[in-house]
Every structure is written in C-alpha cells, then in structure tokens.
C-alpha cells in the first residue's frame, strides 16, 4: 500500500501516512452520530490525556486521527467517521443491511448474542435487515471481528463462521463456557481439531480462561485503533515510560496493585515500574 513518510534526514521522526489518509476531508457535516455540529479533523486528540480518546461510535480507544466536535467533546475515529449507510455481510449474504441508530431495539445481536448496548447518548448503532425483522448486529461486530484468531492450546487458526459447519457430526459446544450454542450465530471454529468458541467468549482465549473480571468490557479488537510505543515523561517516576499493552511479565500496577496484562499501560524499560494508563491519567 503506498504511503508517505517524514523526510527528516536524521530519521528522528517516524511519522508515516497512507496515501488514502492524505485525502481525508478536513471536516464532516451531518455525521449520523452528531448531526448538529461539524466534526473537524485533528491529527491527534491533544485535548485529552496522551491523545487517547474513546470513539463515540464503536466505544474503542484510539490515539490516531480524530474527527472531533470540540464544543461537545464528541470524538470518532477515522473508520467510524465514514461508517457506511448500507453493507453486505457474510452473516446475512442475501440482503443488504442498513445502518440504524435507535434506542428501541431489544433483541440479541446475531453475532455476539448480547442484548443491545448503548453509547453515551443512550443510542445503539447497528446494522439491520429491512426484510428479515429479526436480524440485526452491532456495528462493531459487523465491521471489526477478525477473520481468524489463535488459541494458545491449538496450533491451528480458528476461523470466523456464521453458519453450521458442513458434515459436523455432533452438537455445537463452546470450548470456553462449555455451553451449547446455535451455529447460525457467529463463532470461531478449528476445522482440524473440530473445536468451536462463541465470538462473545473469544476474548477469553486471549487472556487467562479463568479470569473473567473484565472480559465483557474488552474484545478481541479492543486496541485495533491504538498505536503503542510512544514515550511519556511523568512526575510520578524519574525515568521515561513507554506506552504499551500489558503482558503477563509486567506483573501488577505500581499504583493500584491490580494486574496489567491486556491493559493499556506505561512501563519503564530501566526498572520494573509499570502503571495502568488510567492510573497515570488520574
């Protein structure tokens, strides 16, 4: 994919930009989530801590380009700035799905099986079939679920499936929660090992299967819009801290003593000091 990079001769700047991103409009009028004001393109959300904002549409953190209404502190990432009005989807291949924003849906998402969740404005952004009244999926489930994931106890990739597996000889049970599930809803499946996992349970295989305290507020695409690696100076520690996603070896937070794994953290590369992003933000 063509891209531009900073021409600074001493290579002290690693700024790069896709060619497509250079053509982004500087503003968006009548965004479906915030039609009352114009959203302005910002290279970063410098008005929030370490430029990490939570997108009002997908509810995921982002530290990249930001379409923002500074008057209302309304922020959306680039993908959600141009979320389509209609899509085709493998989960419902015969009909177009239309984008809706409503607080009246009280059905399970066909993919994650969760009953509708609400954003900060009390609304739901989803895709519905106008022909099949019972089919709707969250916008994030529709657009962000990866096609394959890896289980630490399975050497084969698990593929995202939306329909029953051909020649499957038994009932469908999730390897994580051990419950039977409807194969007409999305799930991950290993064809060689004949193992399956709910898409809603999939986040658990990327962390300890016994640790479910935060599973519902995370997802397998939680940090898809976050770029890690930047350095941060803070008065709480004498050394520079690197912005990273926590791993098991990082241990517990130096501030709150809770685990750091799978969270946004700042950690010191000179000593064992590490702290949650949220704890550093306070």
Buried (B, 14 or more C-beta within 10 A) or exposed (E): EEEEEEEEEEEEEEEEBEEEEEEBEEEBEEBBBBEEBBBEBBEBBEEBEBBBBBBBBBBBBBBBBBBBBEEEEBBBBBBBBEBEEEBEBEBBEEEBBBBBBEEEBEEBBBBBBEEBEEBEEEBBBBBBBEEEEEBBBBBBBBBBBEEEBBBEEBEEBBBBBBEEBEEEEEEBBBBBBEEEBEBEBBBBBBBEBEBBBBBBBBBBBBBEBEEBEEBEEBBBBBBBBBEEEEEBEEEEBEEEBBBBBBEEEBBBBBBEEEBBBBBBBBBBEEEEBBBBBBBBEE
